[in-house]
């Protein structure tokens, strides 16, 4: 990722927060937003999440035989309204929850489809400041062609397509009646394959910061066309499989299961496969049984206990991109909080000082780092997740 590209997506995100969706288009002119449930706009015309929620509530009431949806004060979970369509059984649910000691109201409208066509669920999220009445359509912060969906309703498996001879993702519908609204458990993540920012419990402290963090990842992908995390783990897993297997072969040689010649064949195959990905495996250290690198090689720690040494500028670069993408995501979610706070909507009022921010974010950065350190030793290279984020 070049600095200019990084600045572009950062500016796009901040402009989206300040000015609405029209200024988000420089790199994405041909893309249209699809975050709203069907029926919330005709053609390319998009109506706001606020209007969409009102429309959804009217639909729920009409399907259940009422003139209007009677919404009680405080937290509210509607029953699931259903109608049969050509695509399957369409399900609707409206949820309202309160946060921040009643200072913030979060409304959620969910549309789900039970059928054989694999139509993904989609939702609208609107936050309202209880005192001022100021509303924020969180969908306006998303890049075009990206939407929200509860993570508990996204069930995706993989299957082999014999005609295309490739692995394809397959979506499995989940009954909306099993979803208790945005107060239920669930993970926060951005799924690049389906263009969804998935979310879990929005009533929990810090959860709206997590949502903004995943929105930042959605913008990274929209502007760059790639996911640094996925790119890193694709290469890392390729490396890990080869070196874990090679560790097993070394154990088999020590046990006399395979011959020395066969072992050298396996070493050569691993070397050649890794070289195709820009990874130079230190074969000499394997052959002489060295446990210490002779230079500044990267070290991979196999399950067998064997340490493999390798060099790869491509690997270092892709790790650096992953680190920067995560740190940038947290930094700009905090900037987004601060920007919104200035407009009159404070999504996370407890995140106002560095101590609170550190307590929220550092466990994630530590987890990222520990997952790397458990199998890799990068020496003194300054490629680290854990750097102090800016205060909100």
N, C-alpha and C positions, 0 to 999 in steps of 0.2 A: 504494500500500500504506500503510495507516494504521499508526501506531506500535502500537496495540492488536493489530491482526492480526499484525504482525511478532512481537510478544512471544508471541502465542498459539502460532505454529508453533515458535518457539524453545523455549518451555516444553514443548511436546509432544515435541520431539526429546529434550530433556534428561530428561524423565520416562520416555521410552521406554528410554533408556540405564540409568536407575536402577531402574525398577520393572516393566519388562515391558510387554506389549502392552495390558493392560486399561486403563491410564491414558491411552491414545492416542486415546480414542474421542470426546471432547466434540464435535468438529465433524464427525465421520464415523460416527455411530452406525449408519447403515444399510449401511455398507460392510463387506465381509468380506475377509480376507486371501486371496490366491491365489498366494503366492510359492512354495509347496511343489509338487513334482511330484505328478501325480495318483496316488492310492493312498496318500498320506501322511496323509490324513484323510478321514473320512466326513462328508458333509453340511457343516455349519459347524464341525465339530470339527477343530482343527489340532493336530498333534503337533509336537514340537520338531524343529529341523534335525538334532540329534544322532541322535534316533530315526529320522528319515527317512533319514539316511545309512546307518544300520545296515540298514534295510529294503532300500535300494537295493543295497547290497553283497550281501545275501542273494538278491535277484532276479537280479543279474548272475551269481552262482555257479550258481543253479538253471537259468538259461537256457543256461549253458555246460556243464552236466552235472557240476558239482562240489558237494560238500557245503557248502563254504564258500569265500569268496574269500581266496586266499593272498596277503596283503599283505606285501611285503618291507620291511625297515627303510629309512628314508630316503625319498627321493622315489619316488613310485610312480604309474604310469599303467596302468589296466586296459585290456584289450582292449574293444572295443565289443560289448555284448550286444544281440541283436535279437529281436523277436517280431512276428508279423503280427497286426494288430488291425483292427477295422472302420474306424478312422480312417486307417490306413496302416501303415507299418513303424515300430514303436516302437524307439528306440535308447537305451541306457543306458551311461554311462561314469563311473567313479570315479577321482578324482585326489587324490593327497596330495603336498604340497610343503613344504619346510622353508625358514624365513626366519630373519633375525636371528641368524646363526651357529648355527643349530639351536635357538634359544630359543623359536621359535614354529612351530607346525605349522598349515597351512591345508589343510582338506579340502574337496573340491568334488565334488558329485554332479550330473550333468547328465542330463536327459531330453529327447530330441529326437524329433520325429515327421516322417517322410518320407511325404507324402501330398498330396492335392489340396485339403484343407480349410484350409490355411494356419494350422495350429496352431503357435504360437510355442514355441521352446525355453524351458526353465526350469531353474533350478539352485538348489542348496542350498550355502551356504558356512558353514563352522564353523572358528573359530580356537581353538587350544589352546595354553596356556602349557606348554612342555615340562617345566619344573621342578615346577610346582605341580599340573599336570593340570587346571587350571581351564579350562572351555570357554565360548566365546561363540558363540551362534547369531546370525550377522550378520543373518539374516532378521528377527530380533526388533526390529531397529532401523528397519525399513521401515514406512512407513504402510500401512494396510489397502489391499487391491486393488493392491498393487505387489509385484513380484518381481525376482529377479536373472536375468540371461542373459548368456552370453559374447557379446561384441560381434561376434566372428567368425562367429557362427551367426545373427546378425540381418541379413538381407538384405531391404530394403524398397524397393520402387519405387513410382512413382505412375502411375496410369492414369485416363483419362477415362471416367466412367460416363455413357453416353448417356441412360439412363433418368432418372437423378437430375440429369443435366446439371451434374456437378461432378467435381472431381478427387478420387480416392480412393487411399488407400495400399494397396499390395498386397504381401503377404509371400511370399517365395520360400524354400522349405526348402533347407537346406544339410546335406550328409551329415556326421554326427557323426564319421565316420572321418577327416575332414579336419581335425579340431580336436585339437591336441596337449595339451589341458588348459590350465589357467590360467597356464602358463609361456609361452604363445604371445603373439604381438603382438595388439594390439587397442586400441581407444579406450575411454575412460571417458566415459559420458554418461547422462543420464536422458531417455528417450523418453516424452513425455507421451501420445502417441497409443496406445501399447501397454502403458503402465504398467510399463516395465522399466528398472531400473538396469543398464546394460550395462557390462561390465568387460573389461580386457585382461590383461596380465601381472601377476599378484598376487605373483609372486616378487620383483619389482623393488622397490628401495627407494622409499619414498614412495607406493607404489601403494595401500596401505590408507587412507592419508590421502585420496587421490583418490577412493576408493570412498565414504568418509564424506562428502566434498564433494558427490558426486552424490546420496547419500541425503538430504542437506540440501535439495537442489533438489527431490527427490521430495516432501519434506514441505512445501516452499513451495507446490508445485502442489496437493497434497492439501488444504491449509488455505485457499488463496486461489482455487483454481480457474483459475489462469492462470500462464503462464510469462513472467517479465519479459523474458528474452532473446528469446523468440519474438515477443512483443508489440513490442519495440523494432525488431527487424529486419524485421518485417512493415511497419511504418510507414517505416523507413529505406529499405527496398528500393523501396517505392512512390514515395518522394521521389526516390531515386537514378535510377530508370528515367525519370521525367518530366524531370529536369534534365539527365541525360546526353543524352536525345533532343533536348532544347531546345538543348544545346550543339552538336549536329550540325546542327540547323536554322540556327543562327547562322553556322556555317561555310558551309553551303549558300548563305546569303544573300550572304556575302562573296565567294563564287565565282560569284555570278550565277545559280545553279541555280534558286532560287526568288525570287519578287518580295517587295517590302517588305510588301505587303498580306498575302501568304501567311504571312510571318514573324509578323506581328501576330496572325494567326489562331492560329498555333501557340502563341504566348506567352499568348494569352487562354485557350486550352484548358488549358495547363499551370496557369495561375493558378486557373482554376475547379476543376480536379480536385484540386489541392492544398488549396484552400480547404475542400473537402468533408471533408478530414482534419484541419482545424484549423491549416493552415499558410498563412501570409500571405506570398506571394512579392512581393519588391520589383521590380515591373514597371518603375518609372521608371528604376532603375539599369541595367536591361537596355537600355531604349530609348536612354538617353543614353550607353551604353557605359562606365559608371563601373566602375572596378576597386577602389574603396574604399567601404565602407559609410558612410552618413552618421550612423549611430547604433550601438547595440550589437547589431546583427543577427547571427544565426548565418550562417556562410559554408559553402556546399557547393562543393567543388572537383571540377568535372566532368573527364572524361577528355580533353576537348578543350582543357583549360587554362582555360576560362571559370570565373569565380567568381560564384556566384549567392548573393544575400543574401535571407534570410527571417527571419520571426519566428514563433514558435509556442510558447505555454506548454504545449500538449499534448505537443509533441516534447521539450521540456526535461524535463517531468515523467516521460515514459516512459524517457528516457535515465537520469534520476536513479534510477528504479526498477530498471533493469538494473544500474547500478553498485552499488546497495545490495544487490541479490540476490546478486551475485557476491562482494562483500566479506563479506556475512553468511554465505554458504555456506562460505567459507574460515575465517572466525572461529569458526563453530560446529563445523566439522570438527576444529579444533584443541581446542576445549573438549571435544568428544567423546573425543578422544585422551587428554586429561588426566583426564577422568572415568573412562575405562576403565583407565587406568594406576593409579588409586587402588584399583580393585577387584582388581588383580592381573594384568591382561592389558595388556602394553605392545606395541601393534601396531607402533609406529615409535620404537624406543628412541633413535635418533640425533636425533630432533627434540625435544631437550630445552632448547635455548637459542635465543635470538632470532636469532643468526647463521645457524644451520642452517635455521630456519623461513623466514627471509628468502630464503635461497638456493633453497629449494624453491618458495615461493609467488610471489615477485616476478616471475620470468620470465612466469608466466601473466598477472599483472596488467599487466605491461608490454605483453604481446601484445594483451590486450584494448584497452589505451589506444592502442597504435599503429594497430590496425585502425580505430579511430574517427578518430584524428588524420589518417590518410592521406586522408580525404575530407571531414572536418569541421573547422572552426575555431570553437570555442565561446567564444573570447575568455577573459576573466578569470573566467568562471563556475566556482564551486568544485565541479564535477562531475567527479571524477577517480577512477579505479580504484585508483591506487597510493597507498595509505596503509598505514602499518606495521601488520601484523596482530599480535595479541597472542601472546606466547610460548606454546608448548605446555606 
